[in-house]
Amino acid sequence: MMNDGLFFDTLRQAVFTAVTMATPVLAVALVVGIAVGLFQALTSIQEMTLTFVPKLVAILIVFWATMGFMTYTLVAFFDGHVVPLITGGL
């Protein structure tokens, strides 16, 4: 039987795992967005695709590069927290 403390601890771990997995992609999106915005401000080029395409390409590259890390993090969370809860190992 799952009590409140175990539920909230599992929820806290799930949120921490999600933040850990999303951080590389969001950080690159932030840096590229700021760089493109600065470039647009300096050159007075206000093209809508200029903000979207570089950010999309950078996000896809970082997602591809960190896919193994994300998979390992998610599998470790499930093996360490969710599966023992389902099987009653805790």
mmCIF file of the C-alpha atoms, coordinates in Angstrom:
data_MODEL
# 
_entry.id   MODEL 
# 
loop_
_atom_site.group_PDB 
_atom_site.id 
_atom_site.type_symbol 
_atom_site.label_atom_id 
_atom_site.label_alt_id 
_atom_site.label_comp_id 
_atom_site.label_asym_id 
_atom_site.label_entity_id 
_atom_site.label_seq_id 
_atom_site.pdbx_PDB_ins_code 
_atom_site.Cartn_x 
_atom_site.Cartn_y 
_atom_site.Cartn_z 
_atom_site.occupancy 
_atom_site.B_iso_or_equiv 
_atom_site.pdbx_formal_charge 
_atom_site.auth_seq_id 
_atom_site.auth_comp_id 
_atom_site.auth_asym_id 
_atom_site.auth_atom_id 
_atom_site.pdbx_PDB_model_num 
ATOM 1  C CA . MET A 1 1  ? 0.000  0.000  0.000   1.00 0.00 ? 1  MET A CA 1 
ATOM 2  C CA . MET A 1 2  ? 1.349  3.403  -0.967  1.00 0.00 ? 2  MET A CA 1 
ATOM 3  C CA . ASN A 1 3  ? 1.232  6.076  1.723   1.00 0.00 ? 3  ASN A CA 1 
ATOM 4  C CA . ASP A 1 4  ? 1.363  9.840  1.172   1.00 0.00 ? 4  ASP A CA 1 
ATOM 5  C CA . GLY A 1 5  ? 5.092  10.148 1.853   1.00 0.00 ? 5  GLY A CA 1 
ATOM 6  C CA . LEU A 1 6  ? 5.997  7.454  -0.665  1.00 0.00 ? 6  LEU A CA 1 
ATOM 7  C CA . PHE A 1 7  ? 3.666  8.972  -3.257  1.00 0.00 ? 7  PHE A CA 1 
ATOM 8  C CA . PHE A 1 8  ? 5.128  12.466 -2.901  1.00 0.00 ? 8  PHE A CA 1 
ATOM 9  C CA . ASP A 1 9  ? 8.694  11.150 -2.876  1.00 0.00 ? 9  ASP A CA 1 
ATOM 10 C CA . THR A 1 10 ? 8.039  9.273  -6.118  1.00 0.00 ? 10 THR A CA 1 
ATOM 11 C CA . LEU A 1 11 ? 6.390  12.366 -7.607  1.00 0.00 ? 11 LEU A CA 1 
ATOM 12 C CA . ARG A 1 12 ? 9.363  14.510 -6.546  1.00 0.00 ? 12 ARG A CA 1 
ATOM 13 C CA . GLN A 1 13 ? 11.773 12.051 -8.162  1.00 0.00 ? 13 GLN A CA 1 
ATOM 14 C CA . ALA A 1 14 ? 9.675  11.993 -11.354 1.00 0.00 ? 14 ALA A CA 1 
ATOM 15 C CA . VAL A 1 15 ? 9.703  15.791 -11.615 1.00 0.00 ? 15 VAL A CA 1 
ATOM 16 C CA . PHE A 1 16 ? 13.446 15.887 -10.921 1.00 0.00 ? 16 PHE A CA 1 
ATOM 17 C CA . THR A 1 17 ? 14.013 13.256 -13.620 1.00 0.00 ? 17 THR A CA 1 
ATOM 18 C CA . ALA A 1 18 ? 11.908 15.222 -16.118 1.00 0.00 ? 18 ALA A CA 1 
ATOM 19 C CA . VAL A 1 19 ? 13.799 18.440 -15.359 1.00 0.00 ? 19 VAL A CA 1 
ATOM 20 C CA . THR A 1 20 ? 17.139 16.640 -15.645 1.00 0.00 ? 20 THR A CA 1 
ATOM 21 C CA . MET A 1 21 ? 16.182 15.220 -19.033 1.00 0.00 ? 21 MET A CA 1 
ATOM 22 C CA . ALA A 1 22 ? 14.812 18.513 -20.383 1.00 0.00 ? 22 ALA A CA 1 
ATOM 23 C CA . THR A 1 23 ? 17.622 20.794 -19.202 1.00 0.00 ? 23 THR A CA 1 
ATOM 24 C CA . PRO A 1 24 ? 20.083 20.303 -22.101 1.00 0.00 ? 24 PRO A CA 1 
ATOM 25 C CA . VAL A 1 25 ? 17.442 20.921 -24.769 1.00 0.00 ? 25 VAL A CA 1 
ATOM 26 C CA . LEU A 1 26 ? 15.947 23.932 -22.998 1.00 0.00 ? 26 LEU A CA 1 
ATOM 27 C CA . ALA A 1 27 ? 19.359 25.462 -22.288 1.00 0.00 ? 27 ALA A CA 1 
ATOM 28 C CA . VAL A 1 28 ? 20.371 25.245 -25.942 1.00 0.00 ? 28 VAL A CA 1 
ATOM 29 C CA . ALA A 1 29 ? 17.016 26.692 -27.032 1.00 0.00 ? 29 ALA A CA 1 
ATOM 30 C CA . LEU A 1 30 ? 17.565 29.604 -24.646 1.00 0.00 ? 30 LEU A CA 1 
ATOM 31 C CA . VAL A 1 31 ? 21.124 30.294 -25.816 1.00 0.00 ? 31 VAL A CA 1 
ATOM 32 C CA . VAL A 1 32 ? 20.259 30.050 -29.510 1.00 0.00 ? 32 VAL A CA 1 
ATOM 33 C CA . GLY A 1 33 ? 17.161 32.200 -29.015 1.00 0.00 ? 33 GLY A CA 1 
ATOM 34 C CA . ILE A 1 34 ? 19.176 34.919 -27.291 1.00 0.00 ? 34 ILE A CA 1 
ATOM 35 C CA . ALA A 1 35 ? 21.905 34.757 -29.956 1.00 0.00 ? 35 ALA A CA 1 
ATOM 36 C CA . VAL A 1 36 ? 19.404 35.009 -32.816 1.00 0.00 ? 36 VAL A CA 1 
ATOM 37 C CA . GLY A 1 37 ? 17.532 37.816 -31.056 1.00 0.00 ? 37 GLY A CA 1 
ATOM 38 C CA . LEU A 1 38 ? 20.771 39.711 -30.544 1.00 0.00 ? 38 LEU A CA 1 
ATOM 39 C CA . PHE A 1 39 ? 21.709 39.159 -34.194 1.00 0.00 ? 39 PHE A CA 1 
ATOM 40 C CA . GLN A 1 40 ? 18.299 40.437 -35.314 1.00 0.00 ? 40 GLN A CA 1 
ATOM 41 C CA . ALA A 1 41 ? 18.564 43.486 -33.071 1.00 0.00 ? 41 ALA A CA 1 
ATOM 42 C CA . LEU A 1 42 ? 22.037 44.338 -34.345 1.00 0.00 ? 42 LEU A CA 1 
ATOM 43 C CA . THR A 1 43 ? 21.238 43.898 -38.037 1.00 0.00 ? 43 THR A CA 1 
ATOM 44 C CA . SER A 1 44 ? 17.575 45.026 -38.038 1.00 0.00 ? 44 SER A CA 1 
ATOM 45 C CA . ILE A 1 45 ? 16.590 41.841 -39.869 1.00 0.00 ? 45 ILE A CA 1 
ATOM 46 C CA . GLN A 1 46 ? 13.086 40.897 -38.736 1.00 0.00 ? 46 GLN A CA 1 
ATOM 47 C CA . GLU A 1 47 ? 12.554 37.612 -40.528 1.00 0.00 ? 47 GLU A CA 1 
ATOM 48 C CA . MET A 1 48 ? 10.211 35.184 -38.757 1.00 0.00 ? 48 MET A CA 1 
ATOM 49 C CA . THR A 1 49 ? 11.937 32.037 -40.026 1.00 0.00 ? 49 THR A CA 1 
ATOM 50 C CA . LEU A 1 50 ? 15.280 33.308 -38.743 1.00 0.00 ? 50 LEU A CA 1 
ATOM 51 C CA . THR A 1 51 ? 14.074 32.801 -35.180 1.00 0.00 ? 51 THR A CA 1 
ATOM 52 C CA . PHE A 1 52 ? 12.528 29.383 -35.806 1.00 0.00 ? 52 PHE A CA 1 
ATOM 53 C CA . VAL A 1 53 ? 14.905 27.429 -38.056 1.00 0.00 ? 53 VAL A CA 1 
ATOM 54 C CA . PRO A 1 54 ? 18.205 27.823 -36.134 1.00 0.00 ? 54 PRO A CA 1 
ATOM 55 C CA . LYS A 1 55 ? 16.483 27.052 -32.845 1.00 0.00 ? 55 LYS A CA 1 
ATOM 56 C CA . LEU A 1 56 ? 14.816 23.961 -34.317 1.00 0.00 ? 56 LEU A CA 1 
ATOM 57 C CA . VAL A 1 57 ? 18.090 22.701 -35.807 1.00 0.00 ? 57 VAL A CA 1 
ATOM 58 C CA . ALA A 1 58 ? 19.977 23.265 -32.530 1.00 0.00 ? 58 ALA A CA 1 
ATOM 59 C CA . ILE A 1 59 ? 17.262 21.505 -30.516 1.00 0.00 ? 59 ILE A CA 1 
ATOM 60 C CA . LEU A 1 60 ? 17.270 18.511 -32.866 1.00 0.00 ? 60 LEU A CA 1 
ATOM 61 C CA . ILE A 1 61 ? 21.071 18.231 -32.711 1.00 0.00 ? 61 ILE A CA 1 
ATOM 62 C CA . VAL A 1 62 ? 21.141 18.413 -28.912 1.00 0.00 ? 62 VAL A CA 1 
ATOM 63 C CA . PHE A 1 63 ? 18.224 15.996 -28.616 1.00 0.00 ? 63 PHE A CA 1 
ATOM 64 C CA . TRP A 1 64 ? 20.014 13.526 -30.859 1.00 0.00 ? 64 TRP A CA 1 
ATOM 65 C CA . ALA A 1 65 ? 23.284 13.957 -28.964 1.00 0.00 ? 65 ALA A CA 1 
ATOM 66 C CA . THR A 1 66 ? 21.700 13.501 -25.511 1.00 0.00 ? 66 THR A CA 1 
ATOM 67 C CA . MET A 1 67 ? 19.274 10.731 -26.397 1.00 0.00 ? 67 MET A CA 1 
ATOM 68 C CA . GLY A 1 68 ? 21.441 8.112  -24.677 1.00 0.00 ? 68 GLY A CA 1 
ATOM 69 C CA . PHE A 1 69 ? 21.650 10.197 -21.501 1.00 0.00 ? 69 PHE A CA 1 
ATOM 70 C CA . MET A 1 70 ? 17.888 10.733 -21.505 1.00 0.00 ? 70 MET A CA 1 
ATOM 71 C CA . THR A 1 71 ? 17.206 7.045  -22.029 1.00 0.00 ? 71 THR A CA 1 
ATOM 72 C CA . TYR A 1 72 ? 19.620 6.043  -19.259 1.00 0.00 ? 72 TYR A CA 1 
ATOM 73 C CA . THR A 1 73 ? 18.076 8.586  -16.853 1.00 0.00 ? 73 THR A CA 1 
ATOM 74 C CA . LEU A 1 74 ? 14.522 7.424  -17.549 1.00 0.00 ? 74 LEU A CA 1 
ATOM 75 C CA . VAL A 1 75 ? 15.389 3.726  -17.305 1.00 0.00 ? 75 VAL A CA 1 
ATOM 76 C CA . ALA A 1 76 ? 17.258 4.327  -14.038 1.00 0.00 ? 76 ALA A CA 1 
ATOM 77 C CA . PHE A 1 77 ? 14.214 6.133  -12.619 1.00 0.00 ? 77 PHE A CA 1 
ATOM 78 C CA . PHE A 1 78 ? 11.848 3.354  -13.606 1.00 0.00 ? 78 PHE A CA 1 
ATOM 79 C CA . ASP A 1 79 ? 14.174 0.583  -12.412 1.00 0.00 ? 79 ASP A CA 1 
ATOM 80 C CA . GLY A 1 80 ? 14.920 2.331  -9.138  1.00 0.00 ? 80 GLY A CA 1 
ATOM 81 C CA . HIS A 1 81 ? 11.529 3.783  -8.214  1.00 0.00 ? 81 HIS A CA 1 
ATOM 82 C CA . VAL A 1 82 ? 8.562  2.719  -10.312 1.00 0.00 ? 82 VAL A CA 1 
ATOM 83 C CA . VAL A 1 83 ? 9.187  -0.994 -10.836 1.00 0.00 ? 83 VAL A CA 1 
ATOM 84 C CA . PRO A 1 84 ? 9.815  -1.666 -7.112  1.00 0.00 ? 84 PRO A CA 1 
ATOM 85 C CA . LEU A 1 85 ? 6.548  0.120  -6.326  1.00 0.00 ? 85 LEU A CA 1 
ATOM 86 C CA . ILE A 1 86 ? 4.661  -2.046 -8.810  1.00 0.00 ? 86 ILE A CA 1 
ATOM 87 C CA . THR A 1 87 ? 6.246  -5.299 -7.643  1.00 0.00 ? 87 THR A CA 1 
ATOM 88 C CA . GLY A 1 88 ? 6.032  -4.390 -3.971  1.00 0.00 ? 88 GLY A CA 1 
ATOM 89 C CA . GLY A 1 89 ? 9.785  -4.367 -3.473  1.00 0.00 ? 89 GLY A CA 1 
ATOM 90 C CA . LEU A 1 90 ? 9.808  -1.282 -1.217  1.00 0.00 ? 90 LEU A CA 1 
# 
